[in-house]
Amino acid sequence: MVDEAKPLLDAKLALGGATSEDGMFSQQVKPLRVQIHRMCGQILAGMQDFVACEAEFRTACDKYPDIPGLWMALAKVLDMQGRTEEANAAKATLAALQNSM
């Protein structure tokens, strides 16, 4: 529902007449989605479902490639699966992000 709310909030803001809460909610969508991906990934990892965990973090990295913590989590789950080369690629992206900050 969070993903569905964002375009509606943005449209309301663009048309004018939006409340201060609308602007606040629009700004909170990205942090909320990132947190949802992190929590889902952590739950899946705790269940030892590393394939689904990896898929969750890949989706998160695709949607929010500017969030270093997501790349770190993806690298971690890839390392846990013994996929060192892919984990190193995720770590390189993480390092590039950290260096650009």
MARBALO-129808 format. One record per atom (N, C-alpha, C): atom name; residue in one letter; x, y, z. Coordinates in steps of 0.1 Angstrom, whole numbers. Last residue first. Layout:
N
PT atom res    c1    c2    c3
PT   CA   A     X     Y     Z
...
end
This chain:
101
PT atom res    c1    c2    c3
PT    N   M   299    99    -7
PT   CA   M   292   106     4
PT    C   M   301   117    10
PT    N   S   314    83   -23
PT   CA   S   308    95   -29
PT    C   S   300   104   -19
PT    N   N   322    62    -7
PT   CA   N   332    72   -12
PT    C   N   326    85   -18
PT    N   Q   299    48    -5
PT   CA   Q   305    54     7
PT    C   Q   315    65     3
PT    N   L   295    40   -31
PT   CA   L   285    48   -25
PT    C   L   291    56   -13
PT    N   A   318    23   -34
PT   CA   A   316    35   -43
PT    C   A   306    45   -37
PT    N   A   312     4   -15
PT   CA   A   324    12   -13
PT    C   A   323    25   -22
PT    N   L   289    -8   -27
PT   CA   L   288    -2   -14
PT    C   L   300     8   -11
PT    N   T   301   -18   -50
PT   CA   T   290    -8   -51
PT    C   T   289     0   -38
PT    N   A   317   -37   -38
PT   CA   A   323   -26   -46
PT    C   A   313   -15   -48
PT    N   K   298   -54   -26
PT   CA   K   307   -46   -17
PT    C   K   314   -35   -25
PT    N   A   288   -65   -50
PT   CA   A   279   -57   -41
PT    C   A   287   -48   -31
PT    N   A   311   -78   -58
PT   CA   A   305   -68   -67
PT    C   A   296   -59   -58
PT    N   N   314   -97   -37
PT   CA   N   324   -86   -39
PT    C   N   319   -75   -48
PT    N   A   292  -113   -42
PT   CA   A   292  -105   -29
PT    C   A   303   -94   -31
PT    N   E   299  -124   -66
PT   CA   E   287  -115   -65
PT    C   E   287  -107   -53
PT    N   E   321  -139   -56
PT   CA   E   323  -129   -67
PT    C   E   311  -119   -67
PT    N   T   310  -156   -36
PT   CA   T   320  -146   -33
PT    C   T   321  -135   -43
PT    N   R   288  -172   -25
PT   CA   R   288  -165   -38
PT    C   R   297  -153   -37
PT    N   G   280  -184    -2
PT   CA   G   293  -188    -8
PT    C   G   295  -182   -22
PT    N   Q   259  -175    12
PT   CA   Q   256  -186     2
PT    C   Q   269  -190    -6
PT    N   M   270  -155    26
PT   CA   M   265  -167    33
PT    C   M   262  -178    24
PT    N   D   275  -137     6
PT   CA   D   287  -143    12
PT    C   D   282  -156    20
PT    N   L   249  -129     1
PT   CA   L   256  -136   -10
PT    C   L   268  -143    -4
PT    N   V   243  -116    25
PT   CA   V   236  -128    21
PT    C   V   242  -136    10
PT    N   K   262   -95    23
PT   CA   K   262  -104    34
PT    C   K   255  -118    30
PT    N   A   254   -81     1
PT   CA   A   267   -87     1
PT    C   A   268   -98    12
PT    N   L   229   -72    10
PT   CA   L   230   -81    -1
PT    C   L   243   -88    -2
PT    N   A   237   -55    31
PT   CA   A   229   -67    34
PT    C   A   230   -77    22
PT    N   M   251   -36    16
PT   CA   M   258   -43    26
PT    C   M   251   -56    30
PT    N   W   231   -25     1
PT   CA   W   241   -32    -6
PT    C   W   250   -41     4
PT    N   L   216   -14    22
PT   CA   L   210   -24    14
PT    C   L   220   -32     6
PT    N   G   233     6    31
PT   CA   G   230    -5    40
PT    C   G   223   -17    32
PT    N   P   234    26    11
PT   CA   P   245    17    13
PT    C   P   241     5    21
PT    N   I   212    36   -12
PT   CA   I   212    32     2
PT    C   I   223    22     5
PT    N   D   208    40   -39
PT   CA   D   216    49   -32
PT    C   D   217    47   -17
PT    N   P   191    22   -51
PT   CA   P   205    19   -53
PT    C   P   214    29   -45
PT    N   Y   163    12   -47
PT   CA   Y   169    23   -39
PT    C   Y   184    21   -40
PT    N   K   155    -8   -65
PT   CA   K   146     3   -62
PT    C   K   153    15   -56
PT    N   D   177   -26   -63
PT   CA   D   172   -21   -76
PT    C   D   164    -8   -75
PT    N   C   178   -31   -36
PT   CA   C   189   -24   -43
PT    C   C   185   -19   -56
PT    N   A   153   -45   -33
PT   CA   A   156   -32   -26
PT    C   A   167   -24   -32
PT    N   T   159   -67   -49
PT   CA   T   147   -58   -52
PT    C   T   150   -45   -46
PT    N   R   179   -78   -34
PT   CA   R   182   -74   -48
PT    C   R   171   -64   -52
PT    N   F   166   -84   -10
PT   CA   F   177   -73   -10
PT    C   F   180   -69   -24
PT    N   E   149  -104   -19
PT   CA   E   144   -92   -13
PT    C   E   154   -81   -13
PT    N   A   166  -123   -29
PT   CA   A   157  -117   -38
PT    C   A   151  -104   -32
PT    N   E   179  -131    -5
PT   CA   E   187  -124   -16
PT    C   E   177  -117   -25
PT    N   C   157  -142     7
PT   CA   C   164  -131    14
PT    C   C   172  -123     3
PT    N   A   152  -164    -9
PT   CA   A   142  -154    -8
PT    C   A   148  -141    -2
PT    N   V   176  -177    -4
PT   CA   V   173  -174   -18
PT    C   V   162  -163   -18
PT    N   F   177  -182    23
PT   CA   F   186  -172    18
PT    C   F   183  -169     3
PT    N   D   160  -189    47
PT   CA   D   156  -189    34
PT    C   D   164  -178    26
PT    N   Q   164  -189    75
PT   CA   Q   174  -197    67
PT    C   Q   169  -198    52
PT    N   M   149  -173    89
PT   CA   M   143  -185    86
PT    C   M   152  -194    77
PT    N   G   166  -151    90
PT   CA   G   164  -158   102
PT    C   G   157  -172   100
PT    N   A   162  -143    63
PT   CA   A   175  -148    67
PT    C   A   174  -156    80
PT    N   L   136  -134    66
PT   CA   L   139  -145    57
PT    C   L   152  -151    60
PT    N   I   140  -112    83
PT   CA   I   131  -123    87
PT    C   I   134  -136    79
PT    N   Q   156   -96    68
PT   CA   Q   161  -101    81
PT    C   Q   153  -113    85
PT    N   G   140   -89    47
PT   CA   G   152   -97    45
PT    C   G   157  -103    57
PT    N   C   119   -75    60
PT   CA   C   116   -88    53
PT    C   C   129   -96    51
PT    N   M   135   -53    70
PT   CA   M   128   -63    79
PT    C   M   125   -76    73
PT    N   R   144   -42    46
PT   CA   R   153   -47    56
PT    C   R   147   -57    65
PT    N   H   119   -35    34
PT   CA   H   128   -44    27
PT    C   H   138   -50    37
PT    N   I   110   -16    53
PT   CA   I   102   -28    51
PT    C   I   111   -39    44
PT    N   Q   130     4    51
PT   CA   Q   128    -4    64
PT    C   Q   120   -16    62
PT    N   V   124    13    25
PT   CA   V   137     7    28
PT    C   V   136    -1    41
PT    N   R    98    23    29
PT   CA   R   100    11    20
PT    C   R   114     5    23
PT    N   L   104    44    47
PT   CA   L    95    33    51
PT    C   L    97    21    42
PT    N   P   120    61    31
PT   CA   P   125    55    44
PT    C   P   117    43    48
PT    N   K   100    67    10
PT   CA   K   113    60     8
PT    C   K   119    53    20
PT    N   V    79    80    25
PT   CA   V    77    68    17
PT    C   V    90    60    15
PT    N   Q    82   104    37
PT   CA   Q    85    92    45
PT    C   Q    84    79    37
PT    N   Q    74   124    20
PT   CA   Q    88   123    23
PT    C   Q    92   110    30
PT    N   S    47   120    21
PT   CA   S    54   118     8
PT    C   S    69   116    10
PT    N   F    41   128    47
PT   CA   F    39   114    43
PT    C   F    47   111    30
PT    N   M    47   156    45
PT   CA   M    54   147    54
PT    C   M    53   133    50
PT    N   G    27   163    26
PT   CA   G    41   165    23
PT    C   G    50   156    32
PT    N   D     4   157    42
PT   CA   D     7   151    29
PT    C   D    21   152    25
PT    N   E     7   175    63
PT   CA   E     8   160    66
PT    C   E    11   153    53
PT    N   S     1   199    52
PT   CA   S    15   197    56
PT    C   S    17   182    59
PT    N   T   -21   192    24
PT   CA   T   -18   196    37
PT    C   T    -3   194    41
PT    N   A   -25   206    -9
PT   CA   A   -21   195     0
PT    C   A   -18   201    14
PT    N   G   -30   225   -27
PT   CA   G   -40   223   -18
PT    C   G   -37   211    -8
PT    N   G   -16   212   -58
PT   CA   G   -18   222   -48
PT    C   G   -29   218   -38
PT    N   L    -8   193   -75
PT   CA   L   -20   201   -79
PT    C   L   -22   212   -69
PT    N   A    14   182   -63
PT   CA   A    16   189   -76
PT    C   A     4   198   -79
PT    N   L     2   169   -41
PT   CA   L    12   179   -39
PT    C   L    14   188   -51
PT    N   K   -13   149   -55
PT   CA   K   -20   159   -47
PT    C   K   -11   171   -44
PT    N   A     8   135   -67
PT   CA   A    -2   142   -75
PT    C   A    -9   153   -67
PT    N   D    21   125   -44
PT   CA   D    28   133   -53
PT    C   D    19   141   -62
PT    N   L     0   108   -34
PT   CA   L     5   119   -26
PT    C   L    12   130   -35
PT    N   L    -2    90   -55
PT   CA   L   -13    98   -51
PT    C   L    -9   110   -43
PT    N   P    24    78   -55
PT   CA   P    19    86   -67
PT    C   P     7    95   -64
PT    N   K    23    66   -28
PT   CA   K    33    76   -32
PT    C   K    28    84   -45
PT    N   A     5    46   -25
PT   CA   A     2    59   -19
PT    C   A    11    70   -25
PT    N   E    16    23   -35
PT   CA   E     4    28   -42
PT    C   E     1    42   -37
PT    N   D    36    17   -17
PT   CA   D    40    21   -30
PT    C   D    28    27   -38
PT    N   V    21    11     6
PT   CA   V    29    23     6
PT    C   V    33    27    -8
PT    N   M     8   -12     0
PT   CA   M     0     0     0
PT    C   M     9    13     0
end
